[in-house]
Amino acid sequence: MLRIAVLDDYANVALSMADWSRLDAEITVFDGPISDLPATLADFDVVCLMRERTPFPADLINALPALKLIVTTGPRNLSIDTTAAKARGVTVCGTRSRKTTTSELTLTLMLCLTRRIVPETQRLAKGGWQGMPGRDLAGQSLGIIGLGKIGRQVATLGQAFGMTVTAWSPNLTPERAADAGVSFAQSPEALAAGSDVLTTHMVLSDRTQGLIGASVFAALPENAIFLNTSRAGLVDREALFAGLRQGKPQSAGIDVFEEEPLSPDDPWRAAIEEFGERLLLTPHLGYVTEETWRLFYQDTVEAIEHFLAGAPIREL
């Protein structure tokens, strides 16, 4: 019988999100990190990945003798060594993905921090009432690092709340910014200097690794908010911590981390204690919605069916 491994289903919902009974297979779901991947996955014919939660480098692919198919949720996954998979004769394919989830979370973090939602709900739960007043989004300036699909969505959401929007990225031109209906900044520091809220939406690469560092945070105005729902590697973590100590940014909302899930002794956990309500952390919820999960896993089942039938699939 075909053996299928479904990895990193943190919420244990994969089997309820699609009709896996269509597959004549033995399905094993793993709801957390696996300590010994080669030994655990050695007998599986198909491995289903949840985005980049578990990297699949060449040495792992070559250590799995039964492996025939890797299905990743989403249309791309840079943590899979597709060259090694091809050399081994292992097919790699992806699924469709919804495009609005991360921009919605970005707006949620923005509203939580500006309106002080978390400390105020905690105050109420402890028997208190109103504390310090929050701030409006209307009239504030929103700076966006990276004006791709998600960046444009965030720009549209910000404008709907009455914010003025400016953007910068290494490849952005004034013409492309104008086409998106936003202003253009000459550098990340110039963008930061004019931003009440600074948010990043950029692909991680060798060129963008650590792009957002001390000079960017130092350029922020007083009371600025920084958000990262994109990739942890874009931000110099220690520079962010140093900036928070100096009040630039005044607060931050972070959804992505260098290692996930966070270990008990991860520096981000210590930062929660240090910065309190000024640091809002969410456990990589950017693409985690019920609608997205249904699309991911329904496409995963379909991909396995098509592979077994020799039909076309979304190969990476």
Buried (B, 14 or more C-beta within 10 A) or exposed (E): EBBBBBBBBBEEBBBEBBEBEEBEBEBBBBEEBBEEBBEBBEBBBBBBBBBBBBEBEBEBBBEBEEBBBBBBBBEEBEEBBBEBBBEBEBBBBBBBBBEBBBBBBBBBBBBBBBBBBEBBEEBEEEEEEEEEEBBEBEEBBBBBBBBBEBBBBBBBBBBEBEBBBBBBBEEBEEEBBEEBEBBBBEEBBBBBBBBBBBBBBBEBEEEBEEBBBBEBBBBBBEBBBBBBBBBBBBBBBEBBBBBBEEBBBBBBBBBBBEEBEBEEEBBBEEBBEEBEBBBBBBEBBBBBBEEBBBBBBBBBBBBBEBBBEEEEBBEB
